[in-house]
Amino acid sequence: MNHQELLHKWQTEFKKGFSKPLILLSLSEGENYPYPLTKKIKELTNGMISIAGSNIYPMLTNLEKEELVISQSVEITTKEGKVMKRNVYEITNAGKEFLDLLKLSMQEFTEVIQKLV
């Protein structure tokens, strides 16, 4: 594996570590549908982190198991008048508290890393 390939692999692993915190952050800012969540994360990171639609659902499920997020099924009506069921996600109070702790932890971590590089 050449250096470029190795760098890409490491960058991918690094970015994966930020996905769940970014989901929590986006939920705390009012996004609650999976597709808009992925768009918000891409926007927040200037396109550096992009979560595929098929990948966000397992992450939301894990966050729900950790009791940081809750979901509910709601019916929406499309422009064409078709009624569809969609899952809506919301950050819990525990999720908000955890996000605050996580932000502090990440600030400390990035300060240390910035000093190293």
JOVENBEL-V683718 format. One record per backbone hydrogen bond with DSSP energy under -0.5 kcal/mol. NH is the residue of the N-H (numbers start at 1). CO is the residue of the C=O. Records with the same first field share a line. If there is no record, write none. Layout:
NH=CO, CO
This chain:
6=2
7=3
8=4
9=5
10=6
11=7
12=8
13=9
14=10
15=11
16=12
17=13
18=15
19=15, 16
20=16
22=18
23=19
24=20
25=21
26=22
27=23
28=24
29=25
30=27
31=26
37=33
38=34
39=35
40=36
41=37
42=38
43=39
44=40
45=41
46=43
47=42
48=45
50=48
52=50
55=52
56=52
57=53
58=54
59=55
60=56
61=57
62=58
63=59
64=60
65=61
66=62
67=64
68=63
69=63
70=90
72=88
74=86
76=84
78=76, 82
81=78
84=76
86=74
88=72
89=32
90=70
92=68
96=92
97=93
98=94
99=95
100=96
101=97
102=98
103=99
104=100
105=101
106=102
107=103
108=104
109=105
110=106
111=107
112=108
113=109
114=110
115=111
116=112
117=113
